[in-house]
Amino acid sequence: MIKITDFNTLVKWYKSYGWIQKNYFKDPVKIRREKQIEDFVYLNDFSKCHVVKENYILKSIKSYPLNESDIVIVTSQTFSRYPVQTILRKIKEYLYFCPKLYLCLNSFYVNIDNSYQDKTLSDNPNKAITQWLQKSLDAKVIDMSLDYVEDGRWFTWVIPDRHYFISK
């Protein structure tokens, strides 16, 4: 039996994994999901973003203090490793200060400690995460993710695979 006691001390290779993947291309490339977030901010006229990240992405989006922002953007891999109740508490804290949240969760990390059980959720893990958020939050939750099986080509170690727009 393997027991992980601190999920936040796992190897942090995701901080540079995107650079490694990008080195396989001859021409400059941008991660599709990063472009999606940038376009979402631009096309919806968000001018002051509070960005929660831990790697090199989203350099084109300036981060403002939480209480001055019109949207919070969370792409941090660490966020997905929190126990589900902590994830919910942090989402609610963000929504208290700012009514709009662009949340990226890594489906491989959500409920990594297996502390949350709900048999009413879908057997499809992607749908189950969305259902869990919709059920747990007093907010509108829109799933903007792509439905795919991760095989290493999707850069989910740079930007988590599940994308949500959550608003109060």
Stockholm file with secondary structure:
# STOCKHOLM 1.0

chainA/1-168         MIKITDFNTLVKWYKSYGWIQKNYFKDPVKIRREKQIEDFVYLNDFSKCHVVKENYILKSIKSYPLNESDIVIVTSQTFSRYPVQTILRKIKEYLYFCPKLYLCLNSFYVNIDNSYQDKTLSDNPNKAITQWLQKSLDAKVIDMSLDYVEDGRWFTWVIPDRHYFISK
#=GR chainA/1-168 SS CCCCSCGGGSCCTHHHHHHHHHTTCSSCCCCHHHHHHHHHHHHTTCCCEEEECSSSCCTTSCBCCGGGCSEEEECCHHHHHSCHHHHHHHHHHHHHHCSEEEEEECTTTTTTTCCCCCTTSCSSHHHHHHHHHHHHCSSEEEECCCCCCCCSSSCTTTSCSEEEEEEC
#=GC SS_cons         CCCCSCGGGSCCTHHHHHHHHHTTCSSCCCCHHHHHHHHHHHHTTCCCEEEECSSSCCTTSCBCCGGGCSEEEECCHHHHHSCHHHHHHHHHHHHHHCSEEEEEECTTTTTTTCCCCCTTSCSSHHHHHHHHHHHHCSSEEEECCCCCCCCSSSCTTTSCSEEEEEEC
//
